[in-house]
Amino acid sequence: MARTLIRQARVLTLDDDGREYATADILIEGSRIAAIGPNLAATAVDRVIQAHGKLAMPGLVNGHFHSPGNMMCGALTDMPLELFMLFEVPPGGEGQVGARMAYAQTLLGAVEMLKAGITAVHDDPYHNPEPSPEGIDAIMQAYADSGMRATVSINHPNQVEHEKYPFLKDLLPPATRQRMEAARRWSAAEIGTLYQWFLGRWHGAADGRLRVAVSNSAPQRVTDDYFATLSQISRAHDLPFNIHLLETRLQRVFGQEVWGKSLVRQVHDLGFLDERVLAIHAIWVDEADMELLAAAGCTVAHNPVCNLKLGSGVMPFRRLRRHGIPIALGTDERNTDDTTNVWGAMKTAGLIHKIAEPDYRDWPAAAEVLACATRGGARGMRLEGEIGQLKAGAAADLILVDLDTWPFTPLNDLVRQLVFCENGASVRLTMVAGEVVVEDGRVFSVDEAALKAEVRELAVEFGASLAATARAAAVLEPHYRAMLMRALDVDVGMERRAGPMHP
């Protein structure tokens, strides 16, 4: 078992007691932290890392992510989610990628995250037109090869496209509606069988770095029996259950118009709302929804940059926290945040809620935001106590941040400057499960130059695929736009977006 000693670091543990050390050592044995404290013995140590002038802290956790969007940073004009999804998961099955593309684009995101000090990711990959063992293997192998910690699901809905939305069925031309209804849909038995294979092959792989999660995408996108199968798998194996809930105003309208209740209430009434659920976005929630999420023990995944990019709205951060709901912080995908950088999501979360909360005493404190990007993400991955904090017995997922850089000059308040000044450029070392995977800007697990060259080569193929997707989306766009406009006439009893600017 390898033993590593990090010497003379400033240490921010983010543990239950909030311990900080002006100078301390960290002893790592194998994949775990053995001890933290001043002047630890350096006997029988394989490597000593001198960290004077550097901060040792938990690696950041990307609490919600979709790796299939990694090739699309900067590729799309900004648009609401319901139009954006015509490019992300086109109902006609356009935009298919092979296993090599899936591997390369997943590795691309992993490398970008690791270099910025993001040691763990909760990935919810979607599959066009449907998942396959080959595609899943490609994603998981990329994470295995990168050295990153990853919890990964299979995001594959099975509902007829026009049934996922209010009003759309009546707005579509009959031929288009019929094509949607004729499209192949997976059965509950099929997704259950695939998950059993997935669990047997990848859950706990790479010495425990890789884990499986469950996803139904969103309750309005799956049939009840499909949902039930996924919930049962989550409970049987104690897996996180990813559910996008009330991301947009249109989804609030859907609940009112189709189910006569909110999406959160629907999941509760079906009996599927529990402590394993990661409620993703949770922007258009009301007090009753928050009470249900809190009572069930759910975690919420907050994606502030994505929420702004798609015009979805501002999540009620303080109200969720008052209900005691844990919050993870994510970037969503590289085509809605345009980066994988959790540091940017932290700063945005620390700023956007200031214009949503009139009482400045309710604004998120920097320490709260940092906790979302570390311990909150760990909670969402069901790895609470394992990652997101530094303590004896926890996984050795940590980073060293150089304090002799401009973001920390002068150093007035460490936590505030981590949240509002740093962007990941000061990270000098990234360790996952006791292994140094990045040091002084070098990724040891990947040939970066070769990966960049391959991604640029694959981008030609991807561009042609994206062009085909765009042509299909252009045909559907007027009908989806009409749906969005019609939904604006429905009173939902709340507002989560900035109103028009009046003189």
N, C-alpha and C positions, 0 to 999 in steps of 0.2 A: 504493500500500500504506500503510494507516494505521499510524502509529507512536505508541505510548503509553508514557509513563514514569511508573512508580510510584516515588515519592520517599520516602526516609527511613523505610522500614518495618523492623520487626524481621522477619527472614526465616527460616523453617524449611523447608529444601528437601526433606528426606526423600530426598535423592539417595543414590547408592551410598556416598559418603564421609560421609554424615550431616552435611553442612555447615549451620551456622547463622550468621547475621549479626546482631549487636546492632543495627546500622543499615546498610541497603543500599538500592540502587535496583534496579528491574527494568525493562529495556527490552523492549517487545513490538513486533514488526514483523509486521503482518498477523495471522495466527492463531498465531504461535509466539513463544517467548521468544528474544530475541536475545542478551541478556547479563544477568548478575546481578553486582552488586558495588557498593562504595561510590563515590559521587560520579561517576556516569556522566554523560557529556555530554548536554545537553538540546537539542542543535541539531536543527532540522528535525523537531520532535516535534509531533504534532497535538493531544495532550492530556497534561497533567501532572496526576497524581493525588497529592495530598499525603497521605501515610500515616503521619505521625509518631504514635506511640502505638498503632499497629495492627500486627497480625501478618499477614504474607503467607505463605500456605501452600497446598499443593495442595488443590483441591476434593475433597470426599469422593466416593467411588464406591459407589453402591448395587449390590452385587455379585450380588444375586438379587432379582427382583421380578416380580409378576404384576399388570399394570395393570388387568385387568378386575375386580379386587376393590376398585377405588378408591371405588365408591359404597357399600361395605358396612362402613365403619368403625363399630364398635359395634352392628352389626345382628344378630349371631348369638350365641346362648348358647354358652359354651365347650363343646367336645366333641372327641373324638379325630378325627384326620385322616380316617379311613375314613367317619365319619358326616358330618364337615364337607364332604367332597367331594360329598355328595348335594345340597348347596346351591351349591357352587362349579361343579361340572361334572355336573349331574344327568343320570343315564343316560337319562331320558325326554326330554331335550332342552328341558326347561323353562328359564326364565330368559334367553330370547333378548333381545338388545338390537340396536337399529338402529345405523346408521353414525353418526348424530348423537350418540347416547349414548356410543358408543365414543370419539368424538373428545373430547367434553366431559369424560368421566371420565379419559381419559388426560392431558388438559391439566391437570385438577385436581391429579393426582399430581405432574406435572412442576413446576407452580408451587410447590406445597408444598415439594418438594425443593430447587428453586433458591433459594428464600428462606432455607432453612436451610444453604446452602452446599454442597449436593450437586450436583455439576456433571455427573455421568455416571451412567447407569443401565443395567443388564443386564436387560432386560425379556423375560419368557417368557410372552406372553399366550396364554390358552386361549380357545376359540371355541365358543359354543353355538348351534346343535347342530353346526356345522361352519364352517371358515374360508371366507372369500370375499374376492376382491380389494377389494370395497367396504369391508369391515370392516378389512382390513389397511391400506388407504389411509388410513382415518380415524385409526388409531393412529399411523401414521408421520407424517401431516400435523400431528397435534397436537405431536409432538416437534419437527418442523421449525419450526412456528410458535413454540414455546416458547423456542427458543434452546438447549435442553439437548442434551448429547451422549447418544446412545442406541444400544445394540446390541440388536436385537429379533429374536425367533424366532417360529415358528409351533408352538405346543404343541397337537398334535392326535393323540391315540392312535387305534389302530384295532382293538384287541382287544375281544372280547365282554366285557361288563361283569363277568359272574360268573367269567370266566377270569382276572381281574386279582387274585383273592383266593383264599386257601385256604378250603376247607370251604363256601363260599357256594353253590355250585351245588346241593349236597345240601340246603341249608337253605331254599332258595327254593321257593315254591309253583310247580307246573308251569307255570301260565299266565304268571307273572312271568318265569320262566326262558325261556319261549318268546318273550316280547316282547323280552327282551334279545338273544336269538339272531337275531331277525328285524330288529333295528335296522340301519340302513345303516352300513356300514363302508368307509372309504376304502381304496383299493388303493395299493400302492407307486408305481405309475405316476402316479396322481393327485397324491399329495403331491410327487413329484418334479417334475411339471409346474408345480405351484403355486410351488415353490421357485425354479424357473428364472425364472418371471415376477417373483417377489419380488426376486431378485438383480438382474435387468435393470432393474427400476424404482427400487429404493431403496438398493441397496448402494453406499455412497459418496456418497449424496445430501447436500444441504445443505453443500456444500464439505467433505465427508468426515465431518461430525458423525454421520451416520446410517449404521449398518452392519447387516448381516444375521447372525444366528446360526441354528444348527440346534437342534431339540429333538425328543426322542422321548417326553417326559414322564417315562417310567420303563421299564425293560426288560420288566417284567411286563405292561405296558399296550400293547405292540405285537407284531405278528408278526415273525418273523425276517427275512422279505424286506423288510418296511417299514423295520425297523431298519437293514438293510444299505444300502438306498437312502439313508437319512439320513446314515449314516456316510460313504458315498461322496461325498455333496455336501459334507460338512464337510471331508473331505480334499482334494477337488478344488479348493476355493476357500479353504482354510485358515481355516475358520470355527469359532468356539467351538461346542461340542456340549453342550447342556444335558441332563443326565440326573439325575433324582431317584433317589438310591441309599440304601437302608436308612434311610429317614426314621423308620420306626416299628418296634416290636417285631413287629407282624403281618407286616411285610415280611420280617423275619428268618425267621419261621415259614413264610412262603410259600416261600422258598428251600429250606428244609429239607424241607418236605412235598411240594412240587411238582417242584422241579428236583434235589433232593438236594445242593444247594450254594448258596452265597450269591449274591446278585444281582451283586456285584462279580465273583465268579468266572465267572458266566454271561456277563457282558459281555466279560471277558477271553477266555474260551473261544471266543466267537463272533468274536474278532479285532477288536473295536470299541473297546477301551480304549487310548487314546493321549493325547498331550499336549494335544489340543484339548478333551478332555472336562472339563467343569465338573461335578464330582460334588456334587450338591446335598444338603445335610444330613449324610449320612455319620455318623449317630449310632450305629447298631447294627452297626458294623464291628468285625471282630476283627483280630488281628495279621496274619493271612494276607491279609485284604482290604487293609490298610494297605500291606503290602509290594507288592501288585499295583498299587495307586494310585500309589505312589512310583516304582516301576519304569517305569510308563507315562508319568510326568511330568504326571499330572492335577493340577488345582487343586480344592480343596474350597470350597464356598460355605456358610458358617456363618450360621445365622439364629437366634440365641439367644432372641429374644423370641418368635418364632413357635413355636419348639420348646417353650417353656414354656406358651404359650397353649393349644396342642393337647395338652399332656401327653406329647409325643413322647419327651422325655428330654434328657440332657446329652451333647453331642458330646465325644469324648475329645481335647480340644484338644492337650494336651501330647504325647500319644502320636503324634498325627498330625504334629506339628511335629518330633518326634524322628526320624521317618521322612523328614524333609525335604520334606513336602508343603506347598505354598503354600496359604494360606487367605485367601479373600475374605470380606467381611462384608456381609450383606444384611438387609433388613427383611422379605423375602418379600412378602406382600400386605397391603393396607390393611384386610383383614378378619381377619388373623391377628396382625399387629403392632398394628393399629388406627392406625398412623401410617406415614409414609414416612421417619421420622427416624433416620438412621444414627447420630447422636450417642447416641440412646437404646440402640441396638443395641451401640454401643461400650461404654457403661457396663455394660450387662448382661453382655457377654462378659468384661469385666474383673472381674466379681463372681461369676458363676455357677460358674466353674471352681474357685473357692476351696473350695466344698463338695464338689467331686468329686476334688480332689487333696489327700491327707492331708499331703504334704510341702510346706510353704509355699514352698520353693525352686522348686517346679514351677509355681507360680501364674503366669498370664500377666502379663508386665510391661506397663505402659502403652504403652511404645514399640512392643511387639509388636502390641498391639490397634490402635493408630493405623496401623501399617503394613498391617494387614488391611483397614482401611477406606479405604486409598488405593492403595498399590502392589499389594496382594493383589487388589483389584477390577480393577485394570488388567490383571493377569496373567490373570484369568478371562475378560476380554473380548478377550484377545490384543492388548492395546494397551500391553504392558509397555515402558517407556521413552518412551512417548508421553504418558501421563497418570499421575497419582498421585505425581509428583515435580516439582520445579522445577529446571530446568537449561537451558542454552542448547541450542536445537534442539527441545525438547519443546513440545507443544501448550500454549498459554497458557490453561490451565484452572486458575484459582486463586481464592482468596477472601481478603478482608481481614477480620480478626477484631478487634474493638475490645477492647483490653486494659484500658480504663478502665471496666470493668463489674464487677458483684459476683462473677461466677465467677472473676475473676482478681485479686481484692482480699482479702488481699495476694497477690502473685505469688511463690509459693514454688518451684513446679516447673511449667514451661510444659506439658510433655507430659502429666504426670499430671492437670493441671487441664483440659486439653483433653478428656481421656478421661472424667474423673469429675465435673467441675464444669459444663462447658459443655453447652448443649442446642440450640445453633444460634441463640439469640436475640442473641448478640453479633456475628453476621455482618453486616457493613455493606456489603460489595460482593461480588458473584459475577460472575466473568468466565469465559466459555466460548469457546474458539477465538479469543481476543483481543477478543471483544465483551463489553462490560459489559451483562449482562442483568438484574441487580438492583443497586440502589444505595439505601442508606438506607431499606430496606423497600419500595421501589417496584420492581415488575416492569415493564420497559419493553415487553415483547413482548405483554402480555395486559392487557385491561381486567378487573381483578380483580372489580370490583363486578358487571359484566355476567356474568362467568363464574359467580360465586356465585349470581346470580339464576337463571341457566339451569340450573345443577345442582339447585337447590332445586325448580325446576319439573319437571325430569326425574325427581326423586326420587319424585314421585307415581306416575308410570308405572312406575318401578323397583320401588316398594313393592308394586304390584299383581302384578308379575311374581314378586317374591320370595315373596309369599303363595302363589302357585300352586306354586312350587318347594317351599315348606314342606309343602303338602298332599301332594305326591307323596313327599317325604322321610319323612313320618310313616307312610306305608304300608310303606316299605322298612325303616325303622329297627329294628323288632324282629328282623328276620333278620340285619341287619348287627351288631346288638348281640350276638346269639347267636354269630355268627362270632368276634367279639372275645373273648367269654367262653371259647369253646372254645380259642382260641389261647393263652389264659393258662395252660392246662394243659400246653402244650408247652414243654419245657426247651430254652432257646436257649443256655445256657452262659455267659450274661453278664447284667449289669444296667446299665441306663443311666438309671434313674429312682430317686428317693428312695423308700426303703421305708416301710412303715407306722411311725408313731411309737409306740414302746413305752415303758411307764413306766420 
